[in-house]
Amino acid sequence: MAQIAKVIVDVPTMQTNSPYSYLVPDQLAQAIQVGMRVVVPFGNGNRKVQGFVVELAVASHFEKQLKSVESLMDLEPVLTKELIALSGWLADETFSFQITCLLTMLPNVMRAKYSKQIRIADSELTPTELAQILPEDSWNDFTPEQLTPSQQNALTRLRRQNKIEIVYQVKNQAQTKRIFQVQSLITLADEEKILAKVRKNAVKMQQLVHYLATHPESINQTALEKKLAISVATIKSGEAKGWLKRKQVEQYRDPYKETHTRTQPLHLNEEQQAALNQVTAAIHSSKAQTFLLEGVTGSGKTEVYLQAIADALAHKKTALMLVPEIALTPQMVTRVKGRFGKQVAVLHSGLSDGEKFDEWRRIKRHEAQVVVGARSAVFAPIENIGVIIIDEEHETSYKQDDAPRYHARNVAQWRCMFHHCPLVLGSATPSLESRARSEKQVYRLLRLTHRINGQPLPQVKIVDMRQELQKNGSQNFSPALSDAIEQRLQLGQQSILMLNRRGFSSFIMCRDCGFVLKCPNCDISLTLHMDSHSMKCHYCGHEEAIPKVCPNCKSHKIRYYGTGTEKVEQELQEKFPEARILRMDVDTTRRKGAHERILQKFGSGDADILLGTQMIAKGLDFPNVTLVGVLNADTALELPDFRSSERTFQLLTQVSGRAGRADKLGEVFIQTFNPDHYAIQLAKTQNYENFFRKEMYIRHQGKYPPYYFTLQITAAHKEENLAAQKMFAVLDELRPQLSQNAIILGPTPKPIARVKNKYYYQIVIKYKNEPGLHGAVTKILQESQKNYQKGIQLAIDAEPQSFM
């Protein structure tokens, strides 16, 4: 009886959700396990590729000759059986390939790196002859696209004559960090005798001997070098003389090295306690129930989370907590680590690949019982989960933009069903989908209606910028907001200002001919950035010099229009020269740890004003912030998207909630050119209930979620007509499978029709119940591999967050 491994292979242009069968050689039979990565031969050329073992079986005969597993990439499974089952469900649910789902679950360093090697296959061909075509130092890392046409022709001819072969090598990038530790081999009794043999002027050697004699415990070599101000050579010399022993040990790369002050659970008010009781009851009874914790800003949702986690840990279970952005992670990590210490592991995109790998391994080895992280942390290899929490559940960043296009909320619900544990979705402004589910008792609604400090919600003033622009000419600061900032500066209090647009100005335009400088690769205007003195595309990264004259008519009347955080920062410095200002946007937070440094600086009172994009709107808690200013509330309203009103209401409510969170009253100024819009008026009083009713009515009229499901299919190609043709072909294939009740929009170009020199066409299907749709779309996905080889990229998105 032969052992068979069912393997999902990693081949980008030949993807399938069906595993391939491979024979397990006898020497690997005892070692191979489900969840391991393996190297297998694939295709006619038997090139080596990475694969994942998803099943092991025994068979006495097989229809055709099977290839054998080449080698194991791991000594233990990297994926649990739960995660393998989840990957199958996820591939089906999100119309993606299972290999993509499996790779998404692992740290980047565990994705295989491939290299091509040239080997001589015929003794008639000598190494000298081959070296005349391609130097020998290029044989081991062979890249055909970097060769000249004559080299490519010569090598192709030798390949056809079977005189050379191309061998694929799979490299495992996952490397642990190893450091040297020093262990003393001498005692205090040996010191005098050893020192007698050391030269009198060898001061460093004497210091080393004394330290080793008085410190029997082992020490990190780097720490010893710093402590004694000695070199590695001195330590190696001590090793050669038999005074010490050096050994390499593994060390975790810790992204949060500093110790956090331990905190104790706070006393809960009645509403908090009632909410917690329901969650803990579900933990105790191992019930997979979804709770929607709707609480006004500052109502103490985080404390409910922490005490629910503590309850899960007390019952020997684990906990998983998601936050929407890296910007929120430092404050949440401080709170969770302050409560649970070294039991906490952190996973988010702000960590280096090595740090992510080490945190992932800590979780896998059961050294961490609580995981905090952004979207992808939902795949953490944590076991025996007692509760999953998603903070700010309404945030669109919980939806992945590329394959697999999953929503973290749906993955969390799957894992809660698997582990029989509750899911807590928390928000001051729940998504319409979640709130609608609570209305139908699919989720259980828990409400926190009061701020925990008893303080009222901040007073919100709406400033009509149409009038202000006529009176004062300033498009960034109304007199009311300027006065309020000045008042906070005099009182020693802090302000948060939000403008959801980075850069210096939105675009530049010629006042003579109307020319606007656009990106050569995308259908979008370039944004002016003064810090780098360049025009940048926020879609593809294209950058060019700021033009001094109009490229179209050569006029010198080229002007900046619109505004961004960079320009506002400059204006603030001019208006309030004594103010200490911090800017927080994508441009100032590129460096590792930048989010944390900025927030720490602001939190410790080293700045008066925090200016930023929407990343400063959520979850931040600074007791000395008494003023919040929204410089332009219309940035989201301007977008042609059915969720634009919902996003505006959520953003304004969230940012308003940053003011007056302690014992000082808060004040909020919302500057807008649409002061009568219902999203802005209802955000003024944080009236979620009225907003929910109003927006649900509009969605019902427009046949949008949550009343209808939506599916978006997009085709992209460098030639516009090919992208359009593909979309019409997809529609022809789908239409027979759809009922008369399905609503089809398109095919049409996407609102931004060209990005990175590719044209995008889309169709959107709105439906309630279409039994034939899933099978038809899955078939289109499988066939898309042929299109991929022709340069057509097909993307399928179930429940897109935006049609932009």
LUMSENU-597681 format. One line per 8 residues: number of its first residue (from 1); their letters; for each residue x, y, z of C-alpha. Coordinates in steps of 0.02 Angstrom, whole numbers, plus 50000, padded with zeros to 5 digits. Layout:
N
NUM) a) X:Y:Z; ...
// end
This chain:
804
1) maqiakvi) 50000:50000:50000; 50072:50168:49948; 50050:50331:50041; 49980:50473:49935; 49994:50659:49975; 49860:50776:49906; 49953:50939:49872; 49892:51114:49826
9) vdvptmqt) 50034:51180:49718; 50098:51359:49704; 50098:51392:49516; 50037:51570:49477; 49978:51539:49298; 49911:51363:49323; 49807:51382:49480; 49668:51263:49525
17) nspysylv) 49572:51220:49683; 49596:51034:49651; 49747:50957:49739; 49872:50852:49641; 49916:50677:49701; 50099:50637:49737; 50180:50477:49795; 50263:50490:49966
25) pdqlaqai) 50435:50406:49959; 50471:50280:50098; 50603:50391:50179; 50472:50528:50206; 50325:50417:50254; 50349:50436:50442; 50387:50622:50435; 50258:50696:50316
33) qvgmrvvv) 50101:50773:50395; 49949:50871:50338; 49987:51059:50345; 50170:51044:50294; 50250:51133:50147; 50334:51018:50022; 50438:51033:49864; 50361:50938:49719
41) pfgngnrk) 50398:50919:49531; 50265:51000:49422; 50223:51004:49237; 50311:50928:49087; 50478:51002:49136; 50462:50936:49314; 50509:51104:49383; 50515:51112:49572
49) vqgfvvel) 50375:51209:49658; 50311:51235:49834; 50150:51150:49886; 50043:51121:50040; 49992:50948:50098; 49803:50957:50126; 49769:50771:50142; 49859:50605:50161
57) avashfek) 49784:50444:50094; 49832:50264:50062; 49807:50180:49893; 49850:50010:49823; 49840:50064:49640; 49823:50224:49540; 49767:50258:49364; 49929:50339:49306
65) qlksvesl) 50110:50348:49360; 50125:50472:49503; 50270:50589:49532; 50350:50585:49704; 50364:50718:49837; 50541:50787:49822; 50571:50851:49999; 50491:50929:50153
73) mdlepvlt) 50509:51116:50185; 50457:51101:50368; 50488:50982:50511; 50313:51014:50581; 50149:51074:50503; 50142:51262:50474; 49952:51259:50455; 49827:51178:50573
81) kelialsg) 49687:51069:50506; 49569:51212:50552; 49662:51335:50440; 49668:51211:50296; 49479:51186:50309; 49459:51376:50322; 49562:51400:50162; 49444:51286:50065
89) wladetfs) 49291:51381:50127; 49375:51548:50094; 49422:51503:49915; 49242:51455:49879; 49167:51605:49970; 49279:51738:49891; 49298:51660:49717; 49486:51640:49734
97) fqitcllt) 49613:51499:49724; 49652:51397:49878; 49840:51420:49860; 49814:51610:49873; 49713:51582:50033; 49846:51467:50107; 49986:51591:50071; 49882:51734:50145
105) mlpnvmra) 49877:51640:50310; 50067:51634:50327; 50199:51768:50359; 50281:51836:50200; 50446:51749:50237; 50359:51580:50222; 50318:51612:50040; 50441:51514:49936
113) kyskqiri) 50571:51603:49831; 50614:51520:49667; 50776:51524:49570; 50821:51450:49400; 50984:51360:49369; 51065:51305:49205; 51141:51132:49203; 51237:51046:49063
121) adseltpt) 51138:50889:49012; 51250:50825:48871; 51435:50781:48888; 51466:50846:48711; 51439:51023:48776; 51588:51084:48879; 51576:51215:49018; 51695:51325:48916
129) elaqilpe) 51576:51324:48767; 51426:51368:48876; 51526:51505:48962; 51552:51588:48793; 51364:51614:48783; 51331:51650:48968; 51465:51680:49103; 51475:51538:49229
137) dswndftp) 51432:51652:49377; 51258:51677:49299; 51214:51492:49289; 51154:51475:49469; 51031:51621:49470; 50973:51624:49292; 50854:51764:49235; 50808:51747:49049
145) eqltpsqq) 50728:51921:49037; 50896:52004:49076; 50987:51918:48931; 51021:51990:48758; 50918:51920:48611; 51072:51827:48545; 51101:51744:48715; 50917:51696:48724
153) naltrlrr) 50923:51621:48549; 51081:51521:48583; 51016:51451:48749; 50845:51409:48674; 50934:51310:48535; 51039:51213:48664; 50880:51179:48766; 50790:51108:48612
161) qnkieivy) 50941:50998:48575; 50931:50935:48757; 51110:50993:48788; 51060:51101:48937; 50917:51093:49061; 50835:51227:49168; 50819:51172:49350; 50702:51263:49471
169) qvknqaqt) 50756:51278:49652; 50637:51317:49794; 50713:51423:49933; 50637:51434:50106; 50653:51616:50162; 50593:51584:50340; 50747:51611:50447; 50755:51624:50635
177) krifqvqs) 50862:51757:50718; 51010:51679:50809; 51124:51766:50932; 51278:51714:51031; 51265:51689:51218; 51418:51687:51330; 51432:51565:51475; 51574:51582:51603
185) litladee) 51684:51429:51631; 51783:51505:51776; 51742:51538:51958; 51793:51669:52086; 51926:51549:52149; 52006:51544:51975; 52016:51733:51952; 52182:51769:52040
193) kilakvrk) 52272:51624:51955; 52211:51677:51780; 52248:51862:51806; 52428:51818:51851; 52452:51754:51673; 52370:51907:51590; 52483:52049:51532; 52476:52201:51647
201) navkmqql) 52426:52319:51506; 52288:52202:51441; 52153:52299:51534; 52006:52234:51431; 52058:52053:51458; 52071:52086:51645; 51895:52161:51646; 51829:52010:51553
209) vhylathp) 51909:51888:51676; 51838:51982:51826; 51664:51987:51750; 51665:51801:51708; 51728:51755:51882; 51589:51855:51967; 51445:51816:51847; 51410:51630:51826
217) esinqtal) 51245:51661:51730; 51247:51669:51540; 51235:51837:51450; 51195:51897:51274; 51363:51928:51185; 51308:52098:51118; 51256:52150:51294; 51426:52095:51362
225) ekklaisv) 51517:52197:51228; 51420:52353:51278; 51434:52322:51465; 51623:52305:51465; 51657:52412:51308; 51754:52266:51233; 51764:52194:51058; 51709:52026:50987
233) atiksgea) 51895:51986:50965; 51923:51999:51154; 51777:51880:51188; 51840:51757:51056; 52013:51765:51135; 51935:51722:51304; 51848:51576:51221; 52013:51513:51147
241) kgwlkrkq) 52092:51519:51321; 51951:51413:51393; 51877:51551:51505; 51707:51550:51423; 51594:51455:51306; 51495:51537:51164; 51339:51456:51095; 51211:51512:50967
249) veqyrdpy) 51031:51523:51028; 50870:51576:50945; 50802:51747:50992; 50631:51819:50953; 50626:51987:50865; 50512:52081:50986; 50420:52228:50906; 50368:52294:51078
257) kethtrtq) 50523:52279:51186; 50473:52409:51316; 50383:52348:51471; 50204:52408:51492; 50138:52467:51659; 50021:52333:51725; 49841:52389:51742; 49695:52321:51843
265) plhlneeq) 49516:52295:51784; 49410:52451:51804; 49240:52458:51888; 49104:52439:51756; 48943:52539:51750; 48775:52450:51734; 48771:52451:51544; 48950:52387:51530
273) qaalnqvt) 48918:52249:51657; 48758:52194:51570; 48850:52185:51404; 48996:52089:51481; 48879:51965:51567; 48802:51915:51401; 48971:51891:51317; 49044:51790:51462
281) aaihsska) 48887:51681:51468; 48921:51634:51285; 49105:51599:51328; 49054:51484:51473; 48924:51391:51369; 49039:51379:51215; 48908:51463:51107; 48950:51533:50935
289) qtfllegv) 48849:51692:50951; 48882:51861:50870; 48859:52016:50978; 48850:52194:50910; 48916:52311:51046; 48851:52482:50995; 48921:52615:51111; 48940:52803:51094
297) tgsgktev) 49120:52866:51084; 49201:52860:51257; 49073:52735:51326; 49205:52609:51383; 49195:52475:51248; 49381:52435:51267; 49360:52391:51452; 49220:52271:51407
305) ylqaiada) 49337:52190:51279; 49478:52173:51406; 49368:52094:51538; 49293:51973:51411; 49471:51922:51361; 49516:51899:51546; 49365:51785:51567; 49417:51679:51417
313) lahkktal) 49594:51662:51487; 49524:51615:51658; 49434:51471:51572; 49599:51412:51493; 49550:51480:51323; 49632:51606:51205; 49573:51770:51129; 49591:51860:50963
321) mlvpeial) 49563:52048:50945; 49564:52146:50782; 49585:52334:50759; 49562:52416:50589; 49727:52509:50562; 49909:52511:50616; 49879:52687:50683; 49763:52616:50815
329) tpqmvtrv) 49874:52469:50859; 50002:52557:50973; 49869:52623:51094; 49773:52459:51093; 49933:52357:51115; 49980:52466:51265; 49810:52431:51344; 49806:52245:51308
337) kgrfgkqv) 49989:52217:51356; 49961:52323:51512; 49826:52199:51563; 49897:52033:51501; 50086:52062:51485; 50191:51933:51392; 50038:51829:51348; 50004:51952:51206
345) avlhsgls) 50067:51934:51026; 50047:52072:50896; 50023:52052:50707; 50008:52196:50585; 50088:52266:50426; 50195:52391:50522; 50309:52252:50586; 50462:52192:50490
353) dgekfdew) 50448:52022:50405; 50562:51948:50539; 50457:52018:50682; 50297:51951:50603; 50377:51780:50582; 50431:51776:50764; 50262:51835:50831; 50178:51705:50721
361) rrikrhea) 50293:51570:50792; 50255:51625:50971; 50070:51601:50935; 50099:51434:50847; 50200:51371:50996; 50062:51421:51119; 50178:51549:51201; 50047:51686:51173
369) qvvvgars) 49865:51669:51225; 49803:51839:51162; 49828:51902:50984; 49803:52085:50938; 49818:52141:50758; 49748:52214:50599; 49646:52123:50464; 49763:51977:50424
377) avfapien) 49781:51932:50609; 49613:51845:50589; 49716:51699:50517; 49831:51687:50670; 49871:51503:50709; 49792:51521:50881; 49699:51371:50951; 49558:51343:51077
385) igviiide) 49486:51517:51049; 49368:51580:51185; 49319:51749:51110; 49352:51851:50952; 49332:52041:50958; 49327:52159:50809; 49343:52341:50862; 49274:52479:50749
393) ehetsykq) 49187:52341:50651; 49116:52464:50524; 49288:52504:50453; 49313:52464:50268; 49495:52417:50300; 49430:52249:50364; 49397:52204:50181; 49547:52144:50080
401) ddapryha) 49570:52235:49914; 49653:52095:49816; 49632:51906:49809; 49571:51828:49917; 49447:51973:49939; 49387:51921:50112; 49303:52022:50248; 49383:51990:50418
409) rnvaqwrc) 49210:51988:50498; 49156:51838:50392; 49318:51743:50427; 49299:51780:50614; 49121:51710:50610; 49184:51550:50527; 49318:51529:50661; 49191:51564:50799
417) mfhhcplv) 49080:51424:50730; 49231:51309:50727; 49283:51350:50906; 49105:51371:50976; 49143:51543:51045; 49065:51718:51038; 49111:51856:50917; 49099:52036:50981
425) lgsatpsl) 49082:52173:50849; 49108:52345:50927; 49073:52518:50856; 48995:52686:50893; 48933:52685:50713; 48901:52504:50660; 48896:52461:50475; 48720:52458:50405
433) esrarsek) 48741:52272:50368; 48783:52230:50549; 48647:52340:50623; 48518:52267:50502; 48568:52092:50559; 48541:52142:50740; 48366:52206:50693; 48328:52032:50626
441) qvyrllrl) 48402:51950:50784; 48543:51869:50684; 48662:51968:50798; 48622:52013:50978; 48626:52202:51004; 48713:52268:51162; 48704:52455:51193; 48814:52578:51289
449) thringqp) 48723:52744:51282; 48826:52850:51404; 49008:52905:51417; 49093:52820:51565; 49151:52983:51644; 48974:53050:51645; 49029:53192:51531; 48911:53246:51392
457) lpqvkivd) 48958:53216:51211; 49061:53361:51141; 48968:53513:51076; 48973:53510:50886; 48964:53668:50779; 48939:53658:50592; 49026:53796:50494; 48954:53841:50323
465) mrqelqkn) 49111:53867:50218; 49012:53941:50073; 48981:54096:50180; 49155:54093:50257; 49238:54089:50086; 49141:54244:50031; 49179:54337:50193; 49360:54288:50228
473) gsqnfspa) 49429:54199:50075; 49510:54060:50178; 49462:53885:50127; 49550:53798:50272; 49516:53896:50432; 49356:53986:50477; 49375:54125:50608; 49277:54018:50733
481) lsdaieqr) 49398:53871:50716; 49551:53986:50720; 49490:54067:50881; 49456:53898:50960; 49633:53837:50918; 49707:53998:50990; 49604:53975:51149; 49669:53794:51171
489) lqlgqqsi) 49848:53852:51149; 49825:53982:51287; 49745:53853:51403; 49881:53724:51371; 49754:53602:51298; 49772:53499:51139; 49682:53500:50972; 49657:53370:50836
497) lmlnrrgf) 49629:53431:50658; 49576:53314:50519; 49587:53339:50331; 49562:53180:50233; 49679:53230:50093; 49868:53220:50098; 49994:53321:50000; 50012:53509:49975
505) ssfimcrd) 49872:53535:49849; 49752:53424:49755; 49810:53474:49582; 49891:53612:49479; 49800:53698:49336; 49846:53825:49202; 49735:53979:49218; 49756:54019:49033
513) cgfvlkcp) 49711:53854:48949; 49639:53750:49092; 49771:53612:49075; 49782:53496:49228; 49939:53391:49249; 49889:53208:49250; 49979:53045:49285; 50045:52966:49124
521) ncdisltl) 49994:52793:49190; 49825:52829:49273; 49669:52933:49238; 49699:53043:49389; 49779:53213:49418; 49947:53222:49505; 49956:53290:49683; 50082:53424:49730
529) hmdshsmk) 50201:53380:49874; 50311:53523:49932; 50416:53419:50054; 50487:53320:49907; 50463:53462:49780; 50372:53346:49662; 50206:53296:49585; 50150:53123:49641
537) chycghee) 50019:52997:49588; 49935:52919:49740; 49886:52766:49636; 50044:52706:49549; 50179:52808:49635; 50234:52903:49477; 50334:53058:49523; 50393:53206:49420
545) aipkvcpn) 50458:53384:49443; 50338:53528:49477; 50315:53620:49311; 50362:53804:49307; 50265:53835:49145; 50111:53752:49072; 50165:53599:48969; 50018:53633:48852
553) ckshkiry) 50021:53821:48811; 50187:53873:48893; 50097:54002:49002; 50173:54051:49171; 49999:54062:49250; 50007:53889:49327; 49924:53884:49500; 49893:53764:49644
561) ygtgtekv) 49713:53714:49682; 49637:53619:49826; 49728:53582:49985; 49812:53440:50079; 49884:53406:50253; 50056:53470:50201; 49987:53639:50149; 49879:53651:50305
569) eqelqekf) 50032:53616:50414; 50122:53761:50332; 49971:53875:50356; 49956:53824:50539; 50138:53868:50571; 50109:54040:50496; 49948:54070:50594; 50011:53999:50760
577) pearilrm) 50201:54015:50760; 50213:53962:50943; 50114:53800:50915; 50200:53631:50913; 50123:53535:50769; 50130:53350:50724; 50071:53289:50554; 50010:53111:50534
585) dvdttrrk) 49974:53047:50359; 50042:52915:50239; 50192:53026:50198; 50248:53051:50380; 50217:52872:50436; 50314:52775:50303; 50456:52731:50422; 50438:52585:50539
593) gaherilq) 50365:52634:50708; 50318:52809:50648; 50135:52792:50703; 50189:52747:50878; 50319:52886:50891; 50196:53021:50836; 50057:52964:50952; 50178:52943:51098
601) kfgsgdad) 50244:53119:51072; 50068:53191:51064; 50010:53087:51213; 50155:53147:51321; 50109:53329:51287; 50257:53369:51173; 50140:53442:51041; 49988:53555:51042
609) illgtqmi) 49906:53507:50877; 49892:53337:50792; 49849:53361:50609; 49809:53211:50502; 49703:53111:50382; 49568:52989:50435; 49697:52881:50525; 49681:53001:50674
617) akgldfpn) 49491:52990:50678; 49467:52825:50767; 49505:52745:50933; 49631:52873:50997; 49609:52923:51179; 49702:53078:51241; 49629:53160:51398; 49699:53334:51360
625) vtlvgvln) 49614:53346:51188; 49468:53467:51203; 49454:53526:51023; 49426:53431:50861; 49418:53521:50694; 49362:53440:50531; 49432:53554:50396; 49328:53484:50253
633) adtalelp) 49187:53363:50292; 49145:53341:50108; 49293:53238:50045; 49197:53072:50059; 49030:53148:50008; 49105:53199:49840; 49136:53018:49789; 49012:52934:49671
641) dfrssert) 48983:52787:49788; 48827:52720:49874; 48918:52711:50042; 48981:52892:50037; 48848:52958:50160; 48878:52814:50280; 49067:52840:50277; 49047:53027:50305
649) fqlltqvs) 48931:53001:50454; 49047:52869:50529; 49204:52973:50505; 49129:53132:50579; 49055:53039:50727; 49219:52949:50761; 49330:53102:50748; 49208:53205:50855
657) gragradk) 49225:53071:50989; 49411:53111:51012; 49364:53272:51106; 49321:53288:51290; 49357:53108:51339; 49417:53149:51515; 49358:53281:51639; 49368:53429:51519
665) lgevfiqt) 49225:53475:51403; 49253:53448:51218; 49210:53555:51069; 49202:53507:50885; 49199:53614:50727; 49143:53534:50564; 49182:53642:50411; 49078:53597:50259
673) fnpdhyai) 49008:53660:50094; 48855:53546:50121; 48793:53600:50294; 48615:53535:50266; 48666:53358:50214; 48582:53231:50329; 48746:53137:50362; 48827:53297:50428
681) qlaktqny) 48674:53356:50526; 48649:53187:50611; 48836:53169:50649; 48821:53333:50744; 48720:53246:50881; 48793:53071:50853; 48615:53018:50812; 48650:52846:50742
689) enffrkem) 48470:52787:50757; 48399:52921:50643; 48544:52902:50521; 48515:52714:50514; 48330:52735:50473; 48361:52871:50342; 48504:52779:50255; 48412:52612:50257
697) yirhqgky) 48265:52695:50167; 48383:52766:50034; 48470:52596:50013; 48300:52511:49995; 48248:52634:49860; 48413:52609:49766; 48414:52419:49789; 48584:52418:49876
705) ppyyftlq) 48654:52319:50024; 48596:52267:50150; 48435:52238:50049; 48528:52162:49902; 48687:52060:49884; 48815:52130:49761; 48949:52053:49653; 49079:52150:49554
713) itaahkee) 49180:52074:49412; 49322:52176:49336; 49433:52146:49185; 49598:52238:49161; 49713:52247:49010; 49838:52367:48932; 49722:52380:48780; 49553:52456:48822
721) nlaaqkmf) 49455:52358:48689; 49518:52190:48756; 49463:52233:48934; 49291:52285:48869; 49275:52130:48757; 49315:52017:48905; 49181:52099:49011; 49048:52076:48875
729) avldelrp) 49102:51893:48856; 49083:51867:49046; 48911:51945:49040; 48858:51830:48898; 48914:51681:49002; 48824:51741:49159; 48659:51803:49089; 48582:51630:49055
737) qlsqnaii) 48614:51583:49238; 48525:51737:49309; 48341:51762:49340; 48238:51914:49286; 48254:51982:49464; 48443:52007:49455; 48498:52185:49416; 48650:52200:49301
745) lgptpkpi) 48747:52364:49291; 48871:52375:49149; 48988:52329:49071; 49059:52504:49096; 49232:52577:49126; 49272:52595:49312; 49259:52774:49381; 49449:52784:49370
753) arvknkyy) 49462:52692:49206; 49652:52679:49192; 49775:52637:49332; 49957:52586:49308; 49934:52586:49118; 49792:52461:49125; 49611:52493:49076; 49475:52430:49194
761) yqivikyk) 49298:52377:49145; 49170:52310:49266; 48998:52236:49287; 48901:52242:49450; 48763:52119:49489; 48634:52158:49624; 48529:52009:49678; 48429:51929:49819
769) nepglhga) 48430:51744:49775; 48518:51676:49621; 48554:51488:49642; 48647:51476:49476; 48762:51625:49504; 48893:51544:49617; 48927:51398:49500; 48936:51511:49347
777) vtkilqes) 49059:51632:49430; 49166:51487:49493; 49176:51421:49314; 49228:51595:49253; 49364:51597:49388; 49435:51429:49330; 49435:51485:49148; 49521:51650:49194
785) qknyqkgi) 49690:51561:49199; 49691:51556:49009; 49656:51743:49003; 49795:51776:49129; 49922:51706:49006; 49855:51829:48875; 49879:51975:48994; 49696:51994:49044
793) qlaidaep) 49671:52004:49232; 49501:51957:49299; 49449:52006:49476; 49293:51943:49565; 49234:52032:49721; 49086:51969:49822; 49010:52111:49923; 49132:52250:49872
801) qsfm) 49148:52397:49992; 49152:52517:49846; 49121:52516:49658; 49256:52649:49630
// end
